Amino acid sequence: MNLIKIIELLLRSLLFLLLPAYIVLNGLYYLMFGHIMNLEWVTLVSYVILIGTLMYKRYKPISQEERLDDYSFLNRYLQSGRWEILQDNHSYTTIRPAFDTPLNLVVDDKVTIEKNRNLVRISGPQLYVTDLFKHLHNSDDEKNTAWFKPFRLAFAAVVLTMPLVRDSGLIWEWTAFRHNLERANAEVEDFDGNLNGNTVSNLNTRGLGIDAEDFTIYMHDDRTLVKTDNDLNFQETITFPQTSFGFGHLNLAGDWLYFTNGETLQRMKMDGSSQETLFDHGYVTHVHLTENGLYFLNSADRFTVHRMDFNGANLERVVNVENAYDLSVYEDVMYVSHRDGIDRYSLDGEHIEQLTAAKAWSITRQEDYYYFKGEDQRLYRLSENSPGQEEVVLDVEVDHYILADSTIFYMTSTYSREHPYSGVYKADLEGLENERLYVTDYIRHLTHIGDSIIFDASSVYGAVDVRRYDLSEETVDPLYN
């Protein structure tokens, strides 16, 4: 009998407490932010277990018996207004609490009192039975601890709501709201279509170089930002703020240079002036500059896809897929990789289709194929006409790769035991005709600028040696020693 009552208690808690609370909170969240909460299943199950456990410990059915010589005190207490008497006779009384609202509406709150001469048996939810026996003994425990109750309730509320606040993204929504208020009056630029951005291949390998129409910009040995002509003849050094971990993702719009630096997304004029921070809420990656603004993965909001204007205004989440691995943007579509595969979206975040269920990094589109690194670090490709049927192109562990001039340029994994010959390689788009171009222990990145592939080479602890592979001459030479 008690087992049935326990199951009933747990079901009542789920249906009349947790479920209504979830529906109300989701409704309020939708009214405030335009979409429902994105809670993890683990969090939901944890709440079910937690609420069920707390309700069971508080309201589990018990029966307690005790000797009672005088019923007058009990009768006075039942008439105090704290209890509603449903049935009363000489040997049997049924009551229900007039306190503990609204939880007394959720549980089966009836309490029975059986009187047998000088013996009383009280049966019902533990909280109410305990309350009755406390008053039978005229206990002052509750009065002595009453001052502590508000603090205990506040602490419990914080602990219970922390997973909800974390998973729902409520903290980030407030951060984005404040950000947009601060950037609301930022100056709006008209680039008149002069949006150079950067290539997806370069951005997949840190984005440390830009190939513009009349000049190039690239990061030389991770310390110096250099401007050259299209033949890589040195023109000037660009003044920029001191770099920190996460520097890269260079993009160009008009004479504004956009880049990440530590936990910020910044921009400045080409002459180093007018430097300003557009985003400072955490690390951002895969920054793409398009006619619609800046797209990136936001670590502060669980690596979901965000967009904002060129001046940092109108920050918004456009794809609510958590823990995205990769983002590639082409004209009017973007490709998002996550734990369930690669999906294609429009730039306003509308889902178009899933390309494959394979996990992927460094997605690059080349004609009718999508190239990407798989979970095993191999390079794969997927035909536009055969979704879900990827094939291995390079059966070695690849650190970075770039597609240029119908050729795959790639770096083997520096610490790979199965392929110990580190360096820069090239192969055709089928993964054939492999050739090692340069031997080195360690390579930081690859950058495609004009007719050149630039890379930083060094031993693991040695000096950086900046090299250039000339695509037309097919030679490797030092660059600005």
C-alpha positions as CSV (number, residue, x, y, z in Angstrom):
1,M,0.0,0.0,0.0
2,N,2.8,2.4,0.9
3,L,4.6,1.6,-2.4
4,I,1.5,2.7,-4.3
5,K,1.3,5.9,-2.4
6,I,5.0,6.6,-3.0
7,I,4.6,6.1,-6.8
8,E,1.5,8.3,-6.6
9,L,3.5,11.0,-4.8
10,L,6.3,10.9,-7.4
11,L,3.8,11.1,-10.3
12,R,1.9,14.0,-8.7
13,S,5.2,15.9,-8.2
14,L,6.1,15.4,-11.9
15,L,2.7,16.3,-13.3
16,F,1.5,19.0,-11.0
17,L,4.8,20.6,-9.9
18,L,7.7,20.1,-12.3
19,L,5.8,20.1,-15.6
20,P,3.7,23.2,-14.9
21,A,6.8,25.1,-13.7
22,Y,8.7,24.1,-16.9
23,I,5.8,25.2,-19.1
24,V,5.5,28.6,-17.3
25,L,9.2,29.3,-17.3
26,N,9.4,28.4,-21.0
27,G,6.5,30.7,-21.8
28,L,8.1,33.6,-19.9
29,Y,11.5,32.8,-21.6
30,Y,9.9,32.8,-25.0
31,L,8.1,36.1,-24.4
32,M,11.4,37.7,-23.3
33,F,13.8,36.2,-25.8
34,G,11.8,34.9,-28.7
35,H,12.7,31.2,-28.3
36,I,12.3,28.4,-25.8
37,M,14.9,27.3,-23.3
38,N,17.5,24.8,-24.6
39,L,17.9,22.5,-21.6
40,E,20.1,19.4,-21.7
41,W,18.3,16.1,-21.1
42,V,20.8,15.4,-18.3
43,T,19.6,18.6,-16.5
44,L,15.9,17.7,-17.0
45,V,16.4,14.2,-15.7
46,S,18.5,15.6,-12.7
47,Y,15.6,17.9,-11.8
48,V,13.1,15.0,-12.0
49,I,15.3,12.9,-9.6
50,L,16.0,15.9,-7.3
51,I,12.4,17.1,-7.0
52,G,11.2,13.5,-6.6
53,T,13.8,12.9,-3.9
54,L,12.9,16.1,-2.0
55,M,9.2,15.5,-2.2
56,Y,9.6,11.9,-1.1
57,K,11.7,12.8,1.9
58,R,9.2,15.6,2.9
59,Y,5.9,13.9,2.2
60,K,6.5,10.1,2.2
61,P,3.6,8.3,3.9
62,I,4.4,7.3,7.5
63,S,2.4,6.1,10.5
64,Q,3.4,6.9,14.1
65,E,1.9,5.7,17.4
66,E,2.3,7.2,20.8
67,R,0.8,7.1,24.3
68,L,-1.5,10.1,25.0
69,D,-3.4,10.4,28.3
70,D,-5.0,13.8,27.6
71,Y,-6.5,14.6,24.2
72,S,-7.5,18.2,25.2
73,F,-4.3,19.8,23.9
74,L,-4.6,17.9,20.6
75,N,-8.2,19.0,20.2
76,R,-7.4,22.7,20.9
77,Y,-4.5,22.5,18.3
78,L,-6.9,21.1,15.7
79,Q,-9.3,23.9,16.3
80,S,-6.6,26.6,16.0
81,G,-7.2,27.2,12.3
82,R,-4.0,25.5,11.2
83,W,-6.0,22.4,10.2
84,E,-9.2,21.7,8.3
85,I,-11.3,19.0,9.9
86,L,-12.9,16.7,7.3
87,Q,-14.3,14.0,9.6
88,D,-14.4,13.7,13.4
89,N,-15.8,11.2,15.8
90,H,-14.9,9.7,19.1
91,S,-12.2,7.2,17.7
92,Y,-11.3,8.5,14.3
93,T,-10.5,12.0,12.9
94,T,-9.5,13.0,9.3
95,I,-7.8,16.4,8.8
96,R,-5.9,18.3,6.1
97,P,-3.4,21.2,6.5
98,A,-4.5,24.7,5.9
99,F,-0.8,25.7,5.6
100,D,1.9,24.6,3.2
101,T,0.2,26.0,0.1
102,P,0.6,25.2,-2.8
103,L,2.4,21.9,-2.1
104,N,-0.5,20.7,0.0
105,L,-2.5,20.8,-3.3
106,V,0.0,18.6,-5.0
107,V,0.3,15.7,-2.5
108,D,-2.4,13.6,-0.9
109,D,-2.5,15.7,2.2
110,K,-5.1,13.9,4.3
111,V,-4.0,12.9,7.8
112,T,-5.8,10.4,9.9
113,I,-5.8,10.3,13.7
114,E,-6.9,7.0,15.3
115,K,-7.7,7.1,19.1
116,N,-7.8,4.0,21.1
117,R,-8.1,4.9,24.8
118,N,-4.7,6.4,25.8
119,L,-3.0,5.4,22.5
120,V,-3.0,7.6,19.4
121,R,-1.9,6.6,15.9
122,I,-1.3,9.4,13.3
123,S,-0.9,8.5,9.6
124,G,-0.2,10.6,6.6
125,P,2.6,12.6,4.9
126,Q,5.7,12.8,7.0
127,L,5.8,16.6,7.2
128,Y,2.2,16.8,8.7
129,V,2.6,13.9,11.0
130,T,5.8,15.3,12.4
131,D,4.1,18.7,12.8
132,L,1.3,17.2,14.9
133,F,3.6,15.3,17.2
134,K,5.8,18.4,17.7
135,H,2.8,20.2,19.0
136,L,1.7,17.3,21.1
137,H,5.0,17.6,22.9
138,N,4.8,21.4,22.8
139,S,8.2,21.4,21.0
140,D,10.0,24.8,20.4
141,D,12.4,23.5,17.8
142,E,10.6,25.3,15.0
143,K,10.6,28.6,16.9
144,N,14.3,28.2,17.7
145,T,15.2,27.7,14.0
146,A,12.7,30.1,12.4
147,W,15.3,32.8,11.9
148,F,17.4,30.5,9.8
149,K,14.6,29.4,7.5
150,P,14.8,32.4,5.0
151,F,18.5,31.8,4.5
152,R,18.0,28.1,4.0
153,L,15.3,28.8,1.4
154,A,17.4,31.3,-0.4
155,F,20.4,28.9,-0.5
156,A,18.1,26.1,-1.8
157,A,16.7,28.4,-4.5
158,V,20.2,29.3,-5.7
159,V,21.3,25.7,-5.9
160,L,18.1,24.5,-7.6
161,T,18.2,27.3,-10.2
162,M,21.9,27.2,-11.1
163,P,21.6,24.3,-13.7
164,L,18.4,25.9,-15.1
165,V,20.1,29.3,-15.5
166,R,23.2,27.7,-17.0
167,D,21.5,25.5,-19.6
168,S,18.8,28.0,-20.5
169,G,21.3,30.6,-21.6
170,L,19.6,33.2,-19.4
171,I,22.9,34.8,-18.3
172,W,24.0,35.1,-21.9
173,E,20.7,36.7,-23.0
174,W,21.2,39.4,-20.4
175,T,24.8,39.9,-21.5
176,A,23.6,40.3,-25.1
177,F,20.9,42.7,-24.1
178,R,23.4,44.9,-22.3
179,H,25.8,44.7,-25.2
180,N,23.2,45.9,-27.7
181,L,22.3,48.7,-25.4
182,E,25.9,49.9,-25.3
183,R,26.4,49.6,-29.0
184,A,23.1,51.0,-30.1
185,N,24.5,54.4,-30.9
186,A,27.7,53.2,-32.5
187,E,28.6,54.8,-35.8
188,V,27.3,52.9,-38.9
189,E,29.7,52.7,-41.8
190,D,28.8,52.3,-45.5
191,F,31.4,50.2,-47.1
192,D,29.7,50.5,-50.5
193,G,30.3,46.8,-51.3
194,N,34.1,47.0,-50.5
195,L,34.0,43.9,-48.3
196,N,37.2,41.9,-48.8
197,G,36.7,39.6,-45.7
198,N,38.9,36.6,-45.9
199,T,38.9,33.2,-47.5
200,V,37.4,30.2,-45.6
201,S,40.7,28.3,-46.1
202,N,42.7,31.0,-44.4
203,L,40.2,31.3,-41.6
204,N,40.4,27.6,-41.0
205,T,44.1,28.0,-40.2
206,R,43.8,31.0,-37.8
207,G,43.2,33.6,-40.5
208,L,46.6,35.3,-40.3
209,G,46.7,36.7,-43.8
210,I,44.4,38.6,-46.2
211,D,44.7,38.9,-50.0
212,A,43.2,42.2,-51.0
213,E,42.9,43.6,-54.5
214,D,46.0,45.9,-54.4
215,F,47.9,44.6,-51.4
216,T,48.2,41.8,-48.9
217,I,48.4,41.8,-45.1
218,Y,49.7,38.9,-43.0
219,M,51.1,38.2,-39.6
220,H,54.9,37.7,-39.8
221,D,56.3,35.3,-37.1
222,D,53.3,36.0,-34.8
223,R,54.7,39.4,-33.8
224,T,54.6,41.8,-36.8
225,L,51.6,42.7,-39.0
226,V,53.0,43.4,-42.4
227,K,51.5,45.1,-45.5
228,T,52.9,44.2,-48.9
229,D,52.1,44.5,-52.6
230,N,50.6,41.5,-54.4
231,D,54.0,40.1,-55.0
232,L,54.8,40.2,-51.3
233,N,57.3,43.1,-51.6
234,F,57.4,44.8,-48.3
235,Q,55.6,48.1,-48.0
236,E,55.0,48.9,-44.3
237,T,54.4,47.5,-40.8
238,I,50.9,48.1,-39.4
239,T,50.7,49.2,-35.8
240,F,48.4,47.0,-33.8
241,P,47.7,46.2,-30.2
242,Q,49.9,43.8,-28.3
243,T,48.8,40.3,-29.2
244,S,47.6,37.6,-26.8
245,F,46.4,34.1,-27.1
246,G,43.7,33.8,-29.7
247,F,45.0,36.5,-32.1
248,G,43.9,36.0,-35.7
249,H,40.8,35.7,-37.8
250,L,41.8,38.7,-39.9
251,N,39.1,40.2,-42.0
252,L,39.0,43.4,-44.1
253,A,36.1,45.8,-44.8
254,G,36.9,49.1,-46.5
255,D,39.9,50.4,-44.5
256,W,38.8,48.6,-41.4
257,L,40.8,45.6,-40.2
258,Y,38.9,43.1,-38.0
259,F,40.7,40.6,-35.8
260,T,40.4,38.6,-32.6
261,N,42.8,39.3,-29.7
262,G,42.4,37.2,-26.5
263,E,38.8,37.2,-25.4
264,T,37.8,40.2,-27.6
265,L,36.9,40.9,-31.2
266,Q,38.4,44.2,-32.3
267,R,38.8,46.4,-35.3
268,M,41.1,49.3,-36.3
269,K,41.9,51.4,-39.4
270,M,44.7,50.3,-41.7
271,D,47.0,53.0,-40.3
272,G,46.5,51.6,-36.8
273,S,44.2,54.4,-35.6
274,S,40.6,54.2,-34.3
275,Q,41.1,50.9,-32.5
276,E,37.9,49.8,-30.8
277,T,36.6,46.6,-29.1
278,L,33.4,45.3,-30.6
279,F,32.9,42.2,-28.5
280,D,34.6,41.4,-25.1
281,H,32.5,38.7,-23.6
282,G,34.7,35.7,-24.3
283,Y,36.7,33.9,-27.0
284,V,35.2,33.9,-30.5
285,T,36.3,31.7,-33.3
286,H,35.7,31.2,-37.0
287,V,35.0,34.9,-37.7
288,H,33.5,35.5,-41.2
289,L,32.8,38.9,-42.6
290,T,29.9,39.0,-45.1
291,E,27.4,41.6,-46.5
292,N,25.1,40.7,-43.6
293,G,27.8,41.5,-40.9
294,L,30.1,39.4,-38.8
295,Y,29.4,35.7,-38.1
296,F,31.3,33.7,-35.5
297,L,31.2,31.0,-32.9
298,N,30.7,32.4,-29.4
299,S,32.3,30.5,-26.5
300,A,30.4,32.6,-24.0
301,D,27.1,31.1,-25.3
302,R,28.1,27.5,-25.6
303,F,29.8,27.9,-29.0
304,T,26.6,28.8,-30.8
305,V,26.6,30.8,-34.0
306,H,26.2,34.5,-33.6
307,R,25.9,37.5,-35.9
308,M,26.4,41.3,-35.4
309,D,26.7,44.4,-37.5
310,F,30.1,45.7,-38.6
311,N,30.0,48.2,-35.7
312,G,29.3,45.6,-33.1
313,A,25.6,46.4,-32.8
314,N,22.6,44.0,-33.1
315,L,24.3,41.0,-31.6
316,E,22.1,38.0,-32.0
317,R,22.2,34.2,-31.9
318,V,21.3,32.9,-35.4
319,V,21.9,29.1,-35.0
320,N,21.0,27.7,-31.6
321,V,23.2,24.5,-32.0
322,E,25.4,24.1,-28.9
323,N,29.1,23.2,-29.0
324,A,29.6,23.7,-32.7
325,Y,33.0,22.5,-33.9
326,D,33.2,24.5,-37.1
327,L,31.6,27.3,-39.0
328,S,32.2,28.1,-42.7
329,V,30.4,30.9,-44.5
330,Y,30.0,31.2,-48.3
331,E,28.0,34.0,-50.0
332,D,24.4,33.2,-48.8
333,V,24.9,30.0,-46.9
334,M,26.8,28.7,-43.9
335,Y,27.9,25.2,-42.9
336,V,27.8,24.3,-39.2
337,S,29.5,21.2,-37.8
338,H,28.5,19.8,-34.5
339,R,28.2,16.4,-32.7
340,D,25.4,15.3,-35.1
341,G,27.2,16.1,-38.3
342,I,27.3,19.0,-40.9
343,D,24.2,21.1,-41.5
344,R,23.6,23.8,-44.1
345,Y,21.9,27.0,-43.0
346,S,20.8,30.3,-44.7
347,L,22.5,33.4,-43.2
348,D,19.4,34.2,-41.2
349,G,19.7,30.8,-39.4
350,E,17.1,28.8,-41.3
351,H,18.0,25.1,-41.5
352,I,18.2,23.9,-45.1
353,E,19.6,20.3,-44.9
354,Q,22.0,17.9,-43.2
355,L,25.0,17.0,-45.4
356,T,26.4,14.2,-43.3
357,A,26.2,12.7,-39.8
358,A,30.1,12.7,-39.6
359,K,31.8,15.0,-37.1
360,A,33.9,17.5,-39.0
361,W,36.4,20.3,-38.6
362,S,37.8,22.9,-41.1
363,I,35.0,22.6,-43.7
364,T,36.0,24.0,-47.1
365,R,33.8,24.0,-50.3
366,Q,35.5,23.3,-53.6
367,E,33.3,23.2,-56.6
368,D,30.9,20.2,-56.0
369,Y,32.8,18.8,-53.0
370,Y,33.1,19.6,-49.3
371,Y,36.5,18.9,-47.8
372,F,36.8,18.5,-44.0
373,K,38.9,16.9,-41.2
374,G,37.3,14.0,-39.5
375,E,37.3,12.9,-35.9
376,D,40.4,10.7,-36.7
377,Q,42.3,13.8,-38.2
378,R,42.1,12.3,-41.7
379,L,41.0,14.6,-44.6
380,Y,37.7,13.6,-46.1
381,R,35.5,14.9,-48.9
382,L,31.8,14.7,-49.6
383,S,30.1,15.1,-52.9
384,E,27.3,17.7,-53.3
385,N,25.4,15.0,-55.2
386,S,26.0,12.2,-52.7
387,P,25.1,13.5,-49.2
388,G,26.3,11.2,-46.4
389,Q,28.8,9.3,-48.5
390,E,32.2,10.9,-47.5
391,E,35.4,9.4,-48.7
392,V,39.0,9.5,-47.4
393,V,41.2,11.8,-49.4
394,L,44.4,11.9,-47.2
395,D,44.9,8.8,-45.0
396,V,47.3,10.6,-42.6
397,E,46.7,12.7,-39.5
398,V,46.4,16.3,-40.8
399,D,46.9,19.4,-38.6
400,H,45.9,22.1,-41.1
401,Y,45.2,22.2,-44.9
402,I,44.4,24.7,-47.5
403,L,42.9,24.3,-51.0
404,A,44.6,26.5,-53.5
405,D,45.2,26.3,-57.3
406,S,43.4,22.9,-57.5
407,T,45.9,21.6,-54.9
408,I,45.7,20.5,-51.3
409,F,48.5,21.9,-49.2
410,Y,48.6,20.3,-45.8
411,M,50.6,19.9,-42.6
412,T,51.0,16.5,-41.1
413,S,50.3,16.2,-37.4
414,T,53.4,17.3,-35.5
415,Y,53.2,14.6,-32.8
416,S,51.8,11.8,-35.0
417,R,53.5,8.5,-34.4
418,E,52.1,6.9,-37.5
419,H,53.4,9.7,-39.7
420,P,56.7,11.0,-38.1
421,Y,57.9,12.9,-41.2
422,S,56.5,16.3,-40.3
423,G,56.4,19.1,-42.8
424,V,54.4,20.8,-45.6
425,Y,53.0,18.6,-48.3
426,K,50.9,19.0,-51.4
427,A,48.6,16.6,-53.2
428,D,46.0,16.9,-55.9
429,L,42.3,17.1,-55.1
430,E,42.0,13.4,-55.2
431,G,44.6,13.0,-52.5
432,L,47.1,11.6,-55.0
433,E,50.6,12.7,-56.2
434,N,51.7,13.5,-52.7
435,E,54.9,15.5,-52.4
436,R,56.7,16.9,-49.4
437,L,57.6,20.5,-50.0
438,Y,59.5,21.4,-46.8
439,V,60.9,19.4,-43.9
440,T,60.5,20.8,-40.4
441,D,59.6,19.7,-36.9
442,Y,56.8,22.2,-36.2
443,I,54.5,24.4,-38.3
444,R,52.1,27.0,-36.8
445,H,49.8,27.7,-39.7
446,L,49.3,28.0,-43.5
447,T,48.2,31.1,-45.3
448,H,47.3,31.5,-48.9
449,I,48.1,34.9,-50.4
450,G,48.1,35.6,-54.1
451,D,50.5,33.1,-55.7
452,S,52.1,32.0,-52.4
453,I,51.6,29.7,-49.5
454,I,53.2,31.2,-46.3
455,F,54.0,29.2,-43.3
456,D,56.0,29.5,-40.0
457,A,58.4,26.7,-39.6
458,S,60.6,25.8,-36.6
459,S,61.8,23.1,-34.3
460,V,59.5,22.6,-31.3
461,Y,61.7,25.1,-29.3
462,G,63.6,26.7,-32.1
463,A,63.4,30.1,-33.7
464,V,60.6,30.8,-36.2
465,D,61.6,30.6,-39.9
466,V,59.0,32.3,-42.2
467,R,58.8,30.5,-45.5
468,R,57.0,31.1,-48.8
469,Y,56.1,28.5,-51.4
470,D,55.7,30.1,-54.8
471,L,52.8,28.4,-56.6
472,S,54.1,29.3,-60.1
473,E,57.8,28.6,-59.5
474,E,57.1,25.7,-57.2
475,T,60.0,26.7,-54.9
476,V,60.3,27.3,-51.1
477,D,62.3,30.3,-50.0
478,P,62.8,32.4,-46.8
479,L,60.5,35.4,-46.5
480,Y,62.0,38.6,-45.0
481,N,64.8,37.2,-43.0
